[in-house]
Amino acid sequence: MTLPLVLRFFHVLAAAVWFGSALFWPGALRRALAPGAPAPAQELAQARAGVGLDLGIGLATLATGIVYMSPAGGVPFRMGLGLGLGLALLRIVLLLALARPALRRIAEATAAGDLGAARAAAKALPAYAGTAHLLWLLALACMVFPV
C-alpha cells in the first residue's frame, strides 16, 4: 500500500511542477524580448532553464506515471490512462520539435544583436504554449475521470 501512495505523490508533484514550468518560461522569454529590456541575456537564460526544467520534469512525470500504471504501482491499466500518457508524450514531442529549436534561434539572434529576428522566431511560441496547456489539461482529464 505504501509504494502506490509514494508513486502517486511523486507523480502529482512532478505534474504540478511540469505545469508550473510551462507557465514560467514564456514570461521570461517575453521579458527578454521586450523593447528596452534591462537584462535580456539574464531573462533569456531563465527561459532556457525553464525549457530544460519543462523537459526534465515532463520526463519525470511520464516515468512516475508509467511506474504507477505498472504492476508495481498497483493501478490497473484503463484506456484513459493510456490516452493521457499519449497526450503527455505528444506534449514532450512538441517541446522538442517546436519550442527548443525556436528558443535556440532566439538565443542566436539575441547574441548577434538582432532583436527583430529574435522576435520573429518567438512568434510561433504562443501557439505552442496554448497547445501545450491544452494537451496537459486533456491528459489530466483522461487520467482523473474514468474514460
BABASE-811798 format. One record per residue: residue in three letters; x, y, z of N, C-alpha, C in turn. Coordinates in Angstrom, 3 decimals, always signed. Each point is the difference from the previous one (the first is absolute). Example, Ala and Ser with C-alpha at 12.3 -4.5 7.8 and 13.67 -1.06 7.14 Angstrom:
+---------+----------+----------+----------+----------+----------+----------+----------+----------+----------+
: residuo :     n.px :     n.py :     n.pz :    ca.px :    ca.py :    ca.pz :     c.px :     c.py :     c.pz :
+---------+----------+----------+----------+----------+----------+----------+----------+----------+----------+
:     ala :  +13.190 :   -5.690 :   +7.800 :   -0.890 :   +1.190 :   +0.000 :   +0.900 :   +1.200 :   +0.000 :
:     ser :   -0.350 :   +1.050 :   -0.720 :   +0.820 :   +1.190 :   +0.060 :   -0.770 :   +1.090 :   +0.730 :
+---------+----------+----------+----------+----------+----------+----------+----------+----------+----------+
# end
This chain:
+---------+----------+----------+----------+----------+----------+----------+----------+----------+----------+
: residuo :     n.px :     n.py :     n.pz :    ca.px :    ca.py :    ca.pz :     c.px :     c.py :     c.pz :
+---------+----------+----------+----------+----------+----------+----------+----------+----------+----------+
:     met :   +0.815 :   -1.201 :   +0.000 :   -0.815 :   +1.201 :   +0.000 :   +0.856 :   +1.261 :   +0.000 :
:     thr :   +1.170 :   -0.054 :   +0.570 :   +0.836 :   +1.187 :   +0.096 :   +0.574 :   +0.406 :   -1.354 :
:     leu :   +0.468 :   -0.952 :   -0.793 :   +0.605 :   +0.323 :   -1.297 :   -0.975 :   +0.731 :   -0.930 :
:     pro :   -1.236 :   -0.456 :   -0.146 :   -0.918 :   +0.772 :   -0.856 :   -0.227 :   +1.431 :   +0.478 :
:     leu :   -0.056 :   +0.194 :   +1.317 :   -0.187 :   +1.363 :   +0.508 :   +1.218 :   +0.874 :   -0.283 :
:     val :   +1.181 :   -0.556 :   +0.161 :   +1.230 :   +0.748 :   -0.278 :   +0.079 :   +0.328 :   -1.488 :
:     leu :   -0.331 :   -0.974 :   -0.854 :   +0.018 :   +0.239 :   -1.446 :   -1.016 :   +1.069 :   -0.391 :
:     arg :   -1.186 :   -0.080 :   +0.579 :   -1.026 :   +0.999 :   -0.317 :   +0.463 :   +1.391 :   +0.449 :
:     phe :   +0.583 :   +0.090 :   +1.196 :   +0.486 :   +1.285 :   +0.497 :   +1.037 :   +0.591 :   -0.950 :
:     phe :   +1.008 :   -0.800 :   -0.385 :   +1.040 :   +0.528 :   -0.886 :   -0.529 :   +0.300 :   -1.394 :
:     his :   -0.975 :   -0.770 :   -0.451 :   -0.581 :   +0.259 :   -1.311 :   -0.772 :   +1.331 :   +0.011 :
:     val :   -0.804 :   +0.226 :   +1.020 :   -0.767 :   +1.247 :   +0.095 :   +0.942 :   +1.188 :   +0.205 :
:     leu :   +1.030 :   -0.185 :   +0.819 :   +0.987 :   +1.061 :   +0.207 :   +0.708 :   +0.350 :   -1.312 :
:     ala :   +0.429 :   -1.020 :   -0.731 :   +0.678 :   +0.244 :   -1.277 :   -0.942 :   +0.688 :   -0.988 :
:     ala :   -1.257 :   -0.426 :   -0.049 :   -0.961 :   +0.617 :   -0.924 :   -0.237 :   +1.465 :   +0.353 :
:     ala :   -0.068 :   +0.309 :   +1.294 :   -0.212 :   +1.394 :   +0.413 :   +1.202 :   +0.868 :   -0.373 :
:     val :   +1.209 :   -0.510 :   +0.213 :   +1.199 :   +0.753 :   -0.366 :   +0.080 :   +0.135 :   -1.518 :
:     trp :   -0.402 :   -1.034 :   -0.722 :   +0.002 :   +0.042 :   -1.465 :   -0.920 :   +1.113 :   -0.488 :
:     phe :   -1.186 :   +0.073 :   +0.570 :   -0.928 :   +1.051 :   -0.398 :   +0.556 :   +1.378 :   +0.357 :
:     gly :   +0.604 :   +0.111 :   +1.172 :   +0.582 :   +1.271 :   +0.427 :   +1.148 :   +0.447 :   -0.881 :
:     ser :   +0.836 :   -0.939 :   -0.409 :   +1.128 :   +0.382 :   -0.858 :   -0.489 :   +0.493 :   -1.355 :
:     ala :   -1.094 :   -0.588 :   -0.473 :   -0.559 :   +0.440 :   -1.280 :   -0.612 :   +1.394 :   +0.102 :
:     leu :   -0.380 :   +0.396 :   +1.204 :   -0.507 :   +1.363 :   +0.197 :   +1.134 :   +1.001 :   +0.173 :
:     phe :   +1.137 :   -0.450 :   +0.499 :   +1.107 :   +0.891 :   +0.354 :   +0.813 :   +0.469 :   -1.207 :
:     trp :   +0.465 :   -0.927 :   -0.822 :   +1.007 :   +0.385 :   -0.994 :   -0.520 :   +0.909 :   -1.114 :
:     pro :   -1.249 :   -0.077 :   -0.449 :   -0.423 :   +0.973 :   -1.016 :   +0.029 :   +1.445 :   +0.510 :
:     gly :   -0.290 :   +0.196 :   +1.289 :   +0.068 :   +1.354 :   +0.560 :   +1.420 :   +0.529 :   +0.025 :
:     ala :   +0.945 :   -0.859 :   +0.357 :   +1.409 :   +0.412 :   -0.003 :   +0.441 :   +0.351 :   -1.418 :
:     leu :   -0.463 :   -0.772 :   -0.970 :   +0.344 :   +0.285 :   -1.399 :   -0.620 :   +1.317 :   -0.455 :
:     arg :   -1.234 :   +0.245 :   +0.391 :   -0.668 :   +1.251 :   -0.365 :   +0.739 :   +1.200 :   +0.598 :
:     arg :   +0.447 :   -0.132 :   +1.253 :   +0.763 :   +1.087 :   +0.632 :   +1.348 :   +0.197 :   -0.697 :
:     ala :   +0.613 :   -1.071 :   -0.468 :   +1.299 :   +0.110 :   -0.670 :   -0.121 :   +0.735 :   -1.331 :
:     leu :   -1.133 :   -0.173 :   -0.676 :   -0.165 :   +0.595 :   -1.332 :   -0.761 :   +1.321 :   +0.028 :
:     ala :   -0.349 :   +0.453 :   +1.187 :   -0.723 :   +1.274 :   +0.108 :   +0.907 :   +1.152 :   -0.418 :
:     pro :   -0.577 :   +1.011 :   -0.646 :   +0.816 :   +1.165 :   -0.362 :   +0.590 :   +0.660 :   +1.243 :
:     gly :   +1.271 :   +0.265 :   -0.036 :   +0.680 :   +0.646 :   +1.123 :   +0.183 :   -0.898 :   +1.206 :
:     ala :   +0.046 :   -1.313 :   -0.215 :   +0.186 :   -0.927 :   +1.119 :   +1.342 :   +0.280 :   +0.670 :
:     pro :   +0.015 :   +0.116 :   +1.351 :   +1.246 :   +0.358 :   +0.682 :   +1.062 :   -1.098 :   -0.061 :
:     ala :   -0.413 :   -1.263 :   +0.063 :   +0.974 :   -1.110 :   -0.002 :   -0.538 :   -1.150 :   -0.834 :
:     pro :   -0.026 :   +0.159 :   -1.350 :   -0.585 :   -1.064 :   -0.821 :   +0.761 :   -1.320 :   +0.090 :
:     ala :   +1.312 :   +0.044 :   +0.185 :   +0.757 :   -1.253 :   +0.079 :   -0.391 :   -0.790 :   +1.240 :
:     gln :   -0.229 :   +0.702 :   +1.111 :   -0.389 :   -0.682 :   +1.234 :   -1.401 :   -0.608 :   -0.137 :
:     glu :   -0.921 :   +0.738 :   -0.565 :   -1.361 :   -0.507 :   -0.198 :   -0.002 :   -1.166 :   -0.986 :
:     leu :   +0.816 :   +0.092 :   -1.032 :   +0.091 :   -1.087 :   -0.969 :   +0.590 :   -1.249 :   +0.646 :
:     ala :   +0.966 :   +0.174 :   +0.878 :   +0.565 :   -1.143 :   +0.723 :   -1.058 :   -0.640 :   +0.890 :
:     gln :   -0.866 :   +0.814 :   +0.614 :   -1.089 :   -0.547 :   +0.811 :   -0.987 :   -0.774 :   -0.864 :
:     ala :   -0.292 :   +0.519 :   -1.190 :   -0.910 :   -0.698 :   -0.910 :   +0.599 :   -1.338 :   -0.432 :
:     arg :   +1.287 :   -0.007 :   -0.309 :   +0.649 :   -1.254 :   -0.405 :   +0.004 :   -1.005 :   +1.144 :
:     ala :   +0.229 :   +0.475 :   +1.225 :   -0.052 :   -0.891 :   +1.162 :   -1.420 :   -0.526 :   +0.203 :
:     gly :   -0.981 :   +0.853 :   -0.228 :   -1.394 :   -0.425 :   +0.126 :   -0.378 :   -1.054 :   -1.016 :
:     val :   +0.491 :   +0.130 :   -1.230 :   -0.273 :   -1.014 :   -1.020 :   +0.688 :   -1.313 :   +0.373 :
:     gly :   +1.206 :   +0.088 :   +0.540 :   +0.676 :   -1.213 :   +0.458 :   -0.767 :   -0.669 :   +1.131 :
:     leu :   -0.513 :   +0.800 :   +0.924 :   -0.818 :   -0.536 :   +1.086 :   -1.285 :   -0.603 :   -0.557 :
:     asp :   -0.591 :   +0.670 :   -0.967 :   -1.219 :   -0.494 :   -0.640 :   +0.235 :   -1.400 :   -0.571 :
:     leu :   +1.110 :   -0.179 :   -0.684 :   +0.303 :   -1.310 :   -0.580 :   +0.325 :   -1.029 :   +1.086 :
:     gly :   +0.871 :   +0.358 :   +0.919 :   +0.414 :   -0.956 :   +1.019 :   -1.129 :   -0.446 :   +0.898 :
:     ile :   -0.794 :   +0.945 :   +0.466 :   -1.085 :   -0.366 :   +0.906 :   -1.140 :   -0.668 :   -0.769 :
:     gly :   -0.129 :   +0.308 :   -1.289 :   -0.977 :   -0.716 :   -0.822 :   +0.365 :   -1.468 :   -0.127 :
:     leu :   +1.278 :   -0.265 :   -0.207 :   +0.453 :   -1.396 :   -0.054 :   -0.175 :   -0.686 :   +1.351 :
:     ala :   +0.232 :   +0.735 :   +1.091 :   -0.216 :   -0.572 :   +1.334 :   -1.478 :   -0.311 :   +0.226 :
:     thr :   -0.873 :   +0.866 :   -0.491 :   -1.438 :   -0.251 :   +0.123 :   -0.382 :   -1.251 :   -0.773 :
:     leu :   +0.532 :   -0.137 :   -1.207 :   -0.280 :   -1.208 :   -0.787 :   +0.531 :   -1.244 :   +0.696 :
:     ala :   +1.214 :   +0.084 :   +0.512 :   +0.605 :   -1.170 :   +0.647 :   -0.796 :   -0.424 :   +1.233 :
:     thr :   -0.354 :   +0.962 :   +0.837 :   -0.766 :   -0.367 :   +1.194 :   -1.383 :   -0.526 :   -0.369 :
:     gly :   -0.585 :   +0.545 :   -1.047 :   -1.301 :   -0.496 :   -0.456 :   +0.078 :   -1.412 :   -0.539 :
:     ile :   +1.050 :   -0.296 :   -0.761 :   +0.160 :   -1.349 :   -0.545 :   +0.219 :   -1.009 :   +1.123 :
:     val :   +0.836 :   +0.360 :   +0.967 :   +0.226 :   -0.909 :   +1.131 :   -1.283 :   -0.140 :   +0.819 :
:     tyr :   -0.730 :   +1.080 :   +0.149 :   -1.254 :   -0.037 :   +0.747 :   -1.014 :   -0.919 :   -0.673 :
:     met :   -0.002 :   -0.048 :   -1.339 :   -0.925 :   -0.877 :   -0.736 :   +0.490 :   -1.439 :   -0.074 :
:     ser :   +1.236 :   -0.243 :   +0.368 :   +0.558 :   -1.352 :   -0.086 :   -0.544 :   -0.854 :   +1.146 :
:     pro :   +0.254 :   -1.292 :   -0.049 :   -0.429 :   -0.859 :   +1.119 :   +0.598 :   +0.431 :   +1.343 :
:     ala :   +1.178 :   +0.603 :   -0.009 :   +0.607 :   +0.475 :   +1.251 :   -0.804 :   +1.151 :   +0.593 :
:     gly :   -0.618 :   +0.796 :   -0.843 :   -0.784 :   +1.134 :   +0.475 :   -1.375 :   -0.388 :   +0.492 :
:     gly :   -0.478 :   -1.144 :   -0.430 :   -1.283 :   -0.489 :   +0.482 :   -1.216 :   +0.643 :   -0.622 :
:     val :   +0.176 :   +0.787 :   -1.037 :   -1.139 :   +0.643 :   -0.663 :   -0.303 :   -0.763 :   -1.281 :
:     pro :   -1.205 :   -0.511 :   -0.150 :   -0.325 :   -0.728 :   -1.232 :   -0.048 :   +0.956 :   -1.193 :
:     phe :   +0.496 :   -0.481 :   -1.113 :   +0.004 :   +0.819 :   -1.214 :   -1.428 :   +0.166 :   -0.491 :
:     arg :   -0.313 :   +1.220 :   -0.427 :   -1.274 :   +0.284 :   -0.664 :   +0.269 :   +0.948 :   -1.154 :
:     met :   -0.915 :   +0.087 :   -0.889 :   +0.188 :   +0.752 :   -1.237 :   +0.345 :   +1.463 :   +0.260 :
:     gly :   -0.615 :   +0.626 :   +0.987 :   +0.277 :   +1.409 :   +0.294 :   +1.448 :   +0.234 :   +0.388 :
:     leu :   +0.579 :   -0.949 :   +0.736 :   +1.408 :   +0.137 :   +0.380 :   +0.908 :   -0.086 :   -1.227 :
:     gly :   -0.306 :   -0.918 :   -0.891 :   +0.789 :   -0.116 :   -1.227 :   -0.136 :   +1.225 :   -0.883 :
:     leu :   -1.207 :   +0.538 :   -0.086 :   -0.228 :   +1.210 :   -0.796 :   +0.731 :   +1.190 :   +0.621 :
:     gly :   -0.061 :   +0.108 :   +1.315 :   +0.719 :   +1.076 :   +0.685 :   +1.500 :   -0.106 :   -0.215 :
:     leu :   +0.520 :   -1.223 :   +0.035 :   +1.419 :   -0.222 :   -0.269 :   +0.364 :   +0.437 :   -1.416 :
:     gly :   -0.843 :   -0.336 :   -0.948 :   +0.245 :   +0.411 :   -1.383 :   -0.018 :   +1.513 :   -0.173 :
:     leu :   -0.934 :   +0.670 :   +0.656 :   -0.072 :   +1.461 :   -0.082 :   +1.221 :   +0.657 :   +0.652 :
:     ala :   +0.443 :   -0.559 :   +1.118 :   +1.198 :   +0.537 :   +0.654 :   +1.233 :   -0.209 :   -0.881 :
:     leu :   +0.080 :   -1.153 :   -0.645 :   +1.112 :   -0.240 :   -0.930 :   -0.043 :   +0.988 :   -1.163 :
:     leu :   -1.178 :   +0.267 :   -0.515 :   -0.149 :   +0.960 :   -1.095 :   +0.455 :   +1.392 :   +0.442 :
:     arg :   -0.299 :   +0.367 :   +1.233 :   +0.441 :   +1.295 :   +0.518 :   +1.527 :   +0.079 :   +0.049 :
:     ile :   +0.643 :   -1.073 :   +0.396 :   +1.469 :   -0.012 :   +0.046 :   +0.578 :   +0.047 :   -1.410 :
:     val :   -0.622 :   -0.696 :   -0.931 :   +0.466 :   +0.050 :   -1.391 :   -0.114 :   +1.422 :   -0.545 :
:     leu :   -1.102 :   +0.676 :   +0.304 :   -0.146 :   +1.393 :   -0.451 :   +1.055 :   +0.900 :   +0.634 :
:     leu :   +0.317 :   -0.239 :   +1.256 :   +1.051 :   +0.780 :   +0.662 :   +1.329 :   -0.192 :   -0.716 :
:     leu :   +0.311 :   -1.248 :   -0.339 :   +1.266 :   -0.285 :   -0.674 :   +0.020 :   +0.499 :   -1.441 :
:     ala :   -1.141 :   -0.066 :   -0.670 :   -0.048 :   +0.344 :   -1.423 :   -0.225 :   +1.491 :   -0.258 :
:     leu :   -0.692 :   +0.682 :   +0.900 :   -0.340 :   +1.403 :   -0.260 :   +0.677 :   +0.981 :   +0.954 :
:     ala :   -0.174 :   -0.211 :   +1.286 :   +0.441 :   +1.004 :   +0.973 :   +1.516 :   +0.069 :   +0.122 :
:     arg :   +0.648 :   -1.132 :   +0.150 :   +1.458 :   +0.039 :   +0.171 :   +0.723 :   +0.557 :   -1.225 :
:     pro :   -0.352 :   -0.411 :   -1.228 :   +0.663 :   +0.619 :   -1.158 :   -0.289 :   +1.500 :   -0.121 :
:     ala :   -1.226 :   +0.408 :   +0.311 :   -0.326 :   +1.431 :   -0.062 :   +0.810 :   +0.768 :   +1.037 :
:     leu :   +0.136 :   -0.548 :   +1.179 :   +0.790 :   +0.664 :   +1.032 :   +1.471 :   +0.067 :   -0.385 :
:     arg :   +0.479 :   -1.023 :   -0.673 :   +1.391 :   +0.013 :   -0.482 :   +0.185 :   +1.115 :   -1.032 :
:     arg :   -0.953 :   +0.140 :   -0.927 :   +0.079 :   +1.078 :   -1.004 :   -0.087 :   +1.370 :   +0.662 :
:     ile :   -0.837 :   +0.116 :   +1.015 :   -0.131 :   +1.268 :   +0.717 :   +1.308 :   +0.351 :   +0.700 :
:     ala :   +0.617 :   -0.981 :   +0.635 :   +1.264 :   +0.239 :   +0.701 :   +1.099 :   +0.405 :   -0.978 :
:     glu :   +0.055 :   -0.659 :   -1.159 :   +1.009 :   +0.344 :   -1.004 :   -0.222 :   +1.414 :   -0.532 :
:     ala :   -1.251 :   +0.337 :   -0.292 :   -0.294 :   +1.340 :   -0.519 :   +0.279 :   +1.069 :   +1.054 :
:     thr :   -0.318 :   -0.279 :   +1.240 :   +0.256 :   +0.961 :   +1.074 :   +1.504 :   +0.189 :   +0.194 :
:     ala :   +0.751 :   -1.094 :   -0.052 :   +1.458 :   +0.102 :   +0.140 :   +0.610 :   +0.811 :   -1.137 :
:     ala :   -0.611 :   -0.088 :   -1.192 :   +0.479 :   +0.771 :   -1.141 :   -0.493 :   +1.447 :   +0.035 :
:     gly :   -0.882 :   +0.307 :   +0.950 :   -0.509 :   +1.367 :   +0.112 :   -1.188 :   +0.295 :   -0.883 :
:     asp :   -0.593 :   -1.021 :   -0.609 :   -1.126 :   +0.182 :   -0.905 :   -1.307 :   -0.316 :   +0.728 :
:     leu :   -0.531 :   +0.990 :   +0.721 :   -1.237 :   -0.233 :   +0.750 :   -1.201 :   -0.193 :   -0.911 :
:     gly :   +0.035 :   +0.542 :   -1.197 :   -1.093 :   -0.201 :   -0.956 :   -0.123 :   -1.465 :   -0.386 :
:     ala :   +1.127 :   -0.639 :   -0.293 :   -0.023 :   -1.426 :   -0.341 :   -0.395 :   -0.836 :   +1.212 :
:     ala :   +0.425 :   +0.419 :   +1.180 :   -0.368 :   -0.734 :   +1.218 :   -1.506 :   +0.081 :   +0.239 :
:     arg :   -0.564 :   +1.181 :   -0.196 :   -1.446 :   +0.147 :   +0.172 :   -0.771 :   -0.778 :   -1.067 :
:     ala :   +0.538 :   -0.050 :   -1.208 :   -0.653 :   -0.768 :   -1.062 :   +0.017 :   -1.486 :   +0.327 :
:     ala :   +1.107 :   -0.483 :   +0.560 :   +0.089 :   -1.418 :   +0.371 :   -0.933 :   -0.325 :   +1.160 :
:     ala :   -0.318 :   +1.006 :   +0.811 :   -0.858 :   -0.223 :   +1.169 :   -1.482 :   +0.031 :   -0.331 :
:     lys :   -0.363 :   +0.379 :   -1.218 :   -1.417 :   +0.139 :   -0.349 :   -0.766 :   -1.311 :   +0.064 :
:     ala :   +0.654 :   -1.126 :   -0.226 :   -0.691 :   -1.286 :   +0.022 :   -0.184 :   -0.546 :   +1.411 :
:     leu :   +0.693 :   +0.556 :   +0.972 :   -0.039 :   -0.567 :   +1.349 :   -1.342 :   +0.161 :   +0.722 :
:     pro :   -0.762 :   +1.075 :   -0.181 :   -1.312 :   +0.037 :   +0.663 :   -0.929 :   -1.131 :   -0.469 :
:     ala :   +0.038 :   -0.337 :   -1.275 :   -0.815 :   -1.119 :   -0.484 :   +0.467 :   -1.309 :   +0.624 :
:     tyr :   +1.315 :   -0.164 :   +0.111 :   +0.522 :   -1.195 :   +0.671 :   -0.470 :   -0.045 :   +1.449 :
:     ala :   +0.114 :   +1.121 :   +0.711 :   -0.354 :   +0.031 :   +1.420 :   -1.480 :   -0.337 :   +0.203 :
:     gly :   -0.853 :   +0.544 :   -0.819 :   -1.425 :   -0.316 :   +0.110 :   -0.280 :   -1.465 :   -0.267 :
:     thr :   +0.636 :   -0.537 :   -1.024 :   -0.167 :   -1.420 :   -0.310 :   +0.542 :   -0.873 :   +1.123 :
:     ala :   +1.145 :   +0.379 :   +0.555 :   +0.592 :   -0.778 :   +1.084 :   -0.896 :   -0.009 :   +1.226 :
:     his :   -0.587 :   +1.144 :   +0.341 :   -0.903 :   +0.055 :   +1.149 :   -1.259 :   -0.833 :   -0.250 :
:     leu :   -0.511 :   +0.059 :   -1.227 :   -1.174 :   -0.796 :   -0.333 :   +0.313 :   -1.491 :   +0.102 :
:     leu :   +1.142 :   -0.418 :   -0.515 :   +0.380 :   -1.416 :   +0.100 :   +0.154 :   -0.427 :   +1.453 :
:     trp :   +0.599 :   +0.856 :   +0.823 :   +0.170 :   -0.314 :   +1.414 :   -1.361 :   -0.163 :   +0.664 :
:     leu :   -0.928 :   +0.917 :   -0.286 :   -1.335 :   -0.060 :   +0.591 :   -0.760 :   -1.246 :   -0.457 :
:     leu :   +0.081 :   -0.322 :   -1.278 :   -0.669 :   -1.200 :   -0.508 :   +0.593 :   -1.268 :   +0.604 :
:     ala :   +1.326 :   -0.040 :   +0.130 :   +0.647 :   -1.162 :   +0.621 :   -0.467 :   -0.144 :   +1.439 :
:     leu :   -0.076 :   +1.095 :   +0.716 :   -0.470 :   -0.038 :   +1.389 :   -1.439 :   -0.489 :   +0.070 :
:     ala :   -0.849 :   +0.511 :   -0.866 :   -1.401 :   -0.413 :   -0.011 :   -0.143 :   -1.479 :   -0.326 :
:     cys :   +0.801 :   -0.489 :   -0.936 :   -0.072 :   -1.430 :   -0.360 :   +0.435 :   -0.883 :   +1.166 :
:     met :   +0.942 :   +0.473 :   +0.777 :   +0.505 :   -0.824 :   +1.101 :   -0.891 :   +0.072 :   +1.234 :
:     val :   -0.626 :   +1.135 :   +0.241 :   -0.797 :   +0.173 :   +1.214 :   -1.416 :   -0.579 :   -0.185 :
:     phe :   -0.622 :   +0.323 :   -1.122 :   -1.371 :   -0.443 :   -0.219 :   +0.008 :   -1.358 :   -0.704 :
:     pro :   -0.898 :   -0.891 :   +0.376 :   -0.010 :   -1.337 :   -0.627 :   -0.375 :   +0.076 :   -1.478 :
:     val :   +0.950 :   -0.391 :   -0.821 :   -0.215 :   -0.018 :   -1.454 :   +0.219 :   -1.412 :   -0.488 :
+---------+----------+----------+----------+----------+----------+----------+----------+----------+----------+
# end
